Amino acid sequence: MGQRHAVIESDPLNANARGQIGIVLSWARQTADAVTEARRGVELDPNAFYPQWALLHALVLGAPLAALAAGAPILARCGLHP
């Protein structure tokens, strides 16, 4: 994940990059770090879909009960839930 730092250093305000890093960390079962990266992406751009999806993905894998609570609001922010 050394490349992760290079991506963040080259464009620290890129919300989608944070989301992508969150997905990769989720796949590596580093869910706490995945949640952190995805949340940072959401903070950087609350309207971007990818960081929102990455956050939900990380929560499903690492904290299923938190994912249940966060799921509907995340989907609503993305226009995917009434």
TIVO-2410 file (N, C-alpha, C; in nm, 3 decimals):
# residues 82
REC num residu      c1      c2      c3 atome chaine
REC   1      M   0.082  -0.120   0.000     N      A
REC   1      M   0.000   0.000   0.000    CA      A
REC   1      M   0.086   0.127   0.000     C      A
REC   2      G   0.213   0.112  -0.031     N      A
REC   2      G   0.299   0.229  -0.039    CA      A
REC   2      G   0.251   0.327  -0.143     C      A
REC   3      Q   0.187   0.277  -0.247     N      A
REC   3      Q   0.134   0.365  -0.351    CA      A
REC   3      Q   0.022   0.453  -0.297     C      A
REC   4      R  -0.044   0.405  -0.194     N      A
REC   4      R  -0.152   0.482  -0.134    CA      A
REC   4      R  -0.101   0.619  -0.092     C      A
REC   5      H   0.014   0.621  -0.029     N      A
REC   5      H   0.069   0.747   0.018    CA      A
REC   5      H   0.106   0.838  -0.099     C      A
REC   6      A   0.156   0.779  -0.206     N      A
REC   6      A   0.192   0.858  -0.324    CA      A
REC   6      A   0.069   0.924  -0.385     C      A
REC   7      V  -0.041   0.851  -0.391     N      A
REC   7      V  -0.165   0.905  -0.447    CA      A
REC   7      V  -0.215   1.020  -0.361     C      A
REC   8      I  -0.216   1.001  -0.232     N      A
REC   8      I  -0.265   1.105  -0.140    CA      A
REC   8      I  -0.174   1.227  -0.144     C      A
REC   9      E  -0.044   1.204  -0.150     N      A
REC   9      E   0.049   1.318  -0.155    CA      A
REC   9      E   0.035   1.397  -0.285     C      A
REC  10      S   0.009   1.327  -0.395     N      A
REC  10      S  -0.001   1.396  -0.523    CA      A
REC  10      S  -0.132   1.473  -0.538     C      A
REC  11      D  -0.238   1.428  -0.471     N      A
REC  11      D  -0.367   1.496  -0.481    CA      A
REC  11      D  -0.445   1.474  -0.351     C      A
REC  12      P  -0.409   1.546  -0.245     N      A
REC  12      P  -0.469   1.521  -0.113    CA      A
REC  12      P  -0.618   1.553  -0.103     C      A
REC  13      L  -0.672   1.626  -0.200     N      A
REC  13      L  -0.814   1.663  -0.194    CA      A
REC  13      L  -0.901   1.580  -0.287     C      A
REC  14      N  -0.848   1.470  -0.337     N      A
REC  14      N  -0.920   1.384  -0.431    CA      A
REC  14      N  -1.008   1.286  -0.353     C      A
REC  15      A  -1.135   1.316  -0.345     N      A
REC  15      A  -1.229   1.233  -0.269    CA      A
REC  15      A  -1.242   1.093  -0.329     C      A
REC  16      N  -1.243   1.083  -0.461     N      A
REC  16      N  -1.257   0.951  -0.524    CA      A
REC  16      N  -1.135   0.863  -0.499     C      A
REC  17      A  -1.017   0.923  -0.494     N      A
REC  17      A  -0.898   0.845  -0.462    CA      A
REC  17      A  -0.908   0.788  -0.322     C      A
REC  18      R  -0.957   0.867  -0.230     N      A
REC  18      R  -0.978   0.817  -0.092    CA      A
REC  18      R  -1.077   0.701  -0.092     C      A
REC  19      G  -1.182   0.713  -0.171     N      A
REC  19      G  -1.279   0.604  -0.181    CA      A
REC  19      G  -1.217   0.479  -0.239     C      A
REC  20      Q  -1.135   0.494  -0.342     N      A
REC  20      Q  -1.070   0.378  -0.404    CA      A
REC  20      Q  -0.975   0.312  -0.306     C      A
REC  21      I  -0.902   0.392  -0.231     N      A
REC  21      I  -0.813   0.336  -0.129    CA      A
REC  21      I  -0.896   0.262  -0.024     C      A
REC  22      G  -1.009   0.318   0.012     N      A
REC  22      G  -1.098   0.251   0.108    CA      A
REC  22      G  -1.144   0.115   0.058     C      A
REC  23      I  -1.178   0.106  -0.070     N      A
REC  23      I  -1.220  -0.023  -0.126    CA      A
REC  23      I  -1.106  -0.124  -0.121     C      A
REC  24      V  -0.987  -0.083  -0.162     N      A
REC  24      V  -0.872  -0.174  -0.160    CA      A
REC  24      V  -0.843  -0.221  -0.018     C      A
REC  25      L  -0.847  -0.130   0.077     N      A
REC  25      L  -0.825  -0.169   0.216    CA      A
REC  25      L  -0.933  -0.264   0.266     C      A
REC  26      S  -1.056  -0.244   0.221     N      A
REC  26      S  -1.164  -0.337   0.258    CA      A
REC  26      S  -1.135  -0.476   0.207     C      A
REC  27      W  -1.092  -0.485   0.082     N      A
REC  27      W  -1.059  -0.616   0.025    CA      A
REC  27      W  -0.945  -0.682   0.100     C      A
REC  28      A  -0.855  -0.600   0.153     N      A
REC  28      A  -0.742  -0.653   0.231    CA      A
REC  28      A  -0.783  -0.680   0.376     C      A
REC  29      R  -0.910  -0.662   0.406     N      A
REC  29      R  -0.966  -0.682   0.540    CA      A
REC  29      R  -0.906  -0.588   0.644     C      A
REC  30      Q  -0.863  -0.472   0.599     N      A
REC  30      Q  -0.816  -0.366   0.688    CA      A
REC  30      Q  -0.929  -0.264   0.701     C      A
REC  31      T  -1.038  -0.313   0.759     N      A
REC  31      T  -1.162  -0.236   0.754    CA      A
REC  31      T  -1.158  -0.106   0.834     C      A
REC  32      A  -1.086  -0.102   0.944     N      A
REC  32      A  -1.079   0.023   1.022    CA      A
REC  32      A  -1.012   0.131   0.937     C      A
REC  33      D  -0.902   0.096   0.870     N      A
REC  33      D  -0.836   0.193   0.783    CA      A
REC  33      D  -0.923   0.227   0.663     C      A
REC  34      A  -0.997   0.129   0.614     N      A
REC  34      A  -1.086   0.152   0.500    CA      A
REC  34      A  -1.194   0.253   0.537     C      A
REC  35      V  -1.252   0.238   0.654     N      A
REC  35      V  -1.355   0.332   0.700    CA      A
REC  35      V  -1.296   0.472   0.712     C      A
REC  36      T  -1.177   0.481   0.767     N      A
REC  36      T  -1.111   0.611   0.783    CA      A
REC  36      T  -1.090   0.680   0.648     C      A
REC  37      E  -1.037   0.605   0.552     N      A
REC  37      E  -1.012   0.663   0.419    CA      A
REC  37      E  -1.142   0.703   0.351     C      A
REC  38      A  -1.241   0.617   0.357     N      A
REC  38      A  -1.368   0.647   0.292    CA      A
REC  38      A  -1.435   0.768   0.358     C      A
REC  39      R  -1.431   0.774   0.490     N      A
REC  39      R  -1.492   0.890   0.559    CA      A
REC  39      R  -1.421   1.019   0.520     C      A
REC  40      R  -1.290   1.012   0.504     N      A
REC  40      R  -1.217   1.131   0.460    CA      A
REC  40      R  -1.262   1.173   0.320     C      A
REC  41      G  -1.285   1.074   0.234     N      A
REC  41      G  -1.336   1.105   0.101    CA      A
REC  41      G  -1.472   1.171   0.106     C      A
REC  42      V  -1.558   1.123   0.193     N      A
REC  42      V  -1.691   1.182   0.209    CA      A
REC  42      V  -1.680   1.325   0.261     C      A
REC  43      E  -1.588   1.346   0.355     N      A
REC  43      E  -1.567   1.482   0.406    CA      A
REC  43      E  -1.521   1.576   0.295     C      A
REC  44      L  -1.433   1.526   0.208     N      A
REC  44      L  -1.379   1.609   0.100    CA      A
REC  44      L  -1.485   1.645  -0.003     C      A
REC  45      D  -1.574   1.550  -0.033     N      A
REC  45      D  -1.679   1.576  -0.132    CA      A
REC  45      D  -1.804   1.497  -0.094     C      A
REC  46      P  -1.891   1.556  -0.013     N      A
REC  46      P  -2.011   1.486   0.032    CA      A
REC  46      P  -2.106   1.445  -0.080     C      A
REC  47      N  -2.090   1.503  -0.199     N      A
REC  47      N  -2.178   1.471  -0.310    CA      A
REC  47      N  -2.123   1.363  -0.402     C      A
REC  48      A  -2.001   1.320  -0.379     N      A
REC  48      A  -1.940   1.217  -0.464    CA      A
REC  48      A  -1.993   1.079  -0.424     C      A
REC  49      F  -2.035   1.002  -0.523     N      A
REC  49      F  -2.090   0.869  -0.496    CA      A
REC  49      F  -1.984   0.771  -0.447     C      A
REC  50      Y  -1.868   0.769  -0.511     N      A
REC  50      Y  -1.771   0.662  -0.485    CA      A
REC  50      Y  -1.725   0.656  -0.338     C      A
REC  51      P  -1.690   0.768  -0.276     N      A
REC  51      P  -1.653   0.760  -0.135    CA      A
REC  51      P  -1.768   0.712  -0.045     C      A
REC  52      Q  -1.890   0.752  -0.080     N      A
REC  52      Q  -2.007   0.705  -0.003    CA      A
REC  52      Q  -2.020   0.553  -0.013     C      A
REC  53      W  -2.007   0.503  -0.136     N      A
REC  53      W  -2.017   0.359  -0.157    CA      A
REC  53      W  -1.902   0.286  -0.087     C      A
REC  54      A  -1.782   0.344  -0.093     N      A
REC  54      A  -1.666   0.283  -0.027    CA      A
REC  54      A  -1.688   0.277   0.124     C      A
REC  55      L  -1.747   0.380   0.180     N      A
REC  55      L  -1.775   0.381   0.324    CA      A
REC  55      L  -1.874   0.270   0.359     C      A
REC  56      L  -1.981   0.260   0.284     N      A
REC  56      L  -2.079   0.155   0.311    CA      A
REC  56      L  -2.017   0.017   0.295     C      A
REC  57      H  -1.937  -0.001   0.192     N      A
REC  57      H  -1.868  -0.129   0.168    CA      A
REC  57      H  -1.779  -0.165   0.287     C      A
REC  58      A  -1.701  -0.070   0.334     N      A
REC  58      A  -1.611  -0.095   0.447    CA      A
REC  58      A  -1.690  -0.127   0.574     C      A
REC  59      L  -1.799  -0.056   0.594     N      A
REC  59      L  -1.881  -0.082   0.713    CA      A
REC  59      L  -1.946  -0.220   0.707     C      A
REC  60      V  -1.993  -0.260   0.590     N      A
REC  60      V  -2.054  -0.393   0.576    CA      A
REC  60      V  -1.955  -0.501   0.615     C      A
REC  61      L  -1.831  -0.486   0.572     N      A
REC  61      L  -1.730  -0.587   0.601    CA      A
REC  61      L  -1.677  -0.581   0.743     C      A
REC  62      G  -1.667  -0.460   0.800     N      A
REC  62      G  -1.603  -0.447   0.930    CA      A
REC  62      G  -1.696  -0.421   1.046     C      A
REC  63      A  -1.809  -0.362   1.021     N      A
REC  63      A  -1.902  -0.326   1.128    CA      A
REC  63      A  -2.044  -0.335   1.076     C      A
REC  64      P  -2.093  -0.458   1.058     N      A
REC  64      P  -2.225  -0.477   0.994    CA      A
REC  64      P  -2.339  -0.401   1.061     C      A
REC  65      L  -2.339  -0.392   1.192     N      A
REC  65      L  -2.448  -0.320   1.259    CA      A
REC  65      L  -2.441  -0.170   1.228     C      A
REC  66      A  -2.321  -0.117   1.222     N      A
REC  66      A  -2.305   0.024   1.183    CA      A
REC  66      A  -2.348   0.044   1.039     C      A
REC  67      A  -2.322  -0.055   0.955     N      A
REC  67      A  -2.363  -0.047   0.814    CA      A
REC  67      A  -2.515  -0.042   0.802     C      A
REC  68      L  -2.583  -0.118   0.884     N      A
REC  68      L  -2.730  -0.114   0.882    CA      A
REC  68      L  -2.782   0.025   0.918     C      A
REC  69      A  -2.720   0.086   1.017     N      A
REC  69      A  -2.764   0.219   1.059    CA      A
REC  69      A  -2.727   0.325   0.955     C      A
REC  70      A  -2.612   0.310   0.892     N      A
REC  70      A  -2.563   0.411   0.798    CA      A
REC  70      A  -2.616   0.393   0.657     C      A
REC  71      G  -2.663   0.273   0.626     N      A
REC  71      G  -2.699   0.239   0.488    CA      A
REC  71      G  -2.802   0.330   0.424     C      A
REC  72      A  -2.916   0.347   0.486     N      A
REC  72      A  -3.023   0.428   0.425    CA      A
REC  72      A  -2.980   0.574   0.407     C      A
REC  73      P  -2.917   0.638   0.508     N      A
REC  73      P  -2.873   0.776   0.485    CA      A
REC  73      P  -2.769   0.789   0.374     C      A
REC  74      I  -2.677   0.694   0.365     N      A
REC  74      I  -2.576   0.699   0.259    CA      A
REC  74      I  -2.644   0.685   0.124     C      A
REC  75      L  -2.734   0.590   0.112     N      A
REC  75      L  -2.802   0.570  -0.016    CA      A
REC  75      L  -2.889   0.690  -0.051     C      A
REC  76      A  -2.950   0.752   0.049     N      A
REC  76      A  -3.032   0.870   0.023    CA      A
REC  76      A  -2.947   0.986  -0.027     C      A
REC  77      R  -2.828   1.004   0.033     N      A
REC  77      R  -2.740   1.111  -0.013    CA      A
REC  77      R  -2.698   1.091  -0.157     C      A
REC  78      C  -2.692   0.964  -0.199     N      A
REC  78      C  -2.651   0.933  -0.336    CA      A
REC  78      C  -2.769   0.928  -0.432     C      A
REC  79      G  -2.891   0.951  -0.380     N      A
REC  79      G  -3.009   0.949  -0.464    CA      A
REC  79      G  -3.053   0.809  -0.500     C      A
REC  80      L  -3.014   0.710  -0.419     N      A
REC  80      L  -3.046   0.571  -0.450    CA      A
REC  80      L  -3.150   0.512  -0.354     C      A
REC  81      H  -3.205   0.593  -0.267     N      A
REC  81      H  -3.303   0.544  -0.170    CA      A
REC  81      H  -3.403   0.656  -0.148     C      A
REC  82      P  -3.531   0.623  -0.148     N      A
REC  82      P  -3.632   0.729  -0.129    CA      A
REC  82      P  -3.628   0.789   0.010     C      A
***
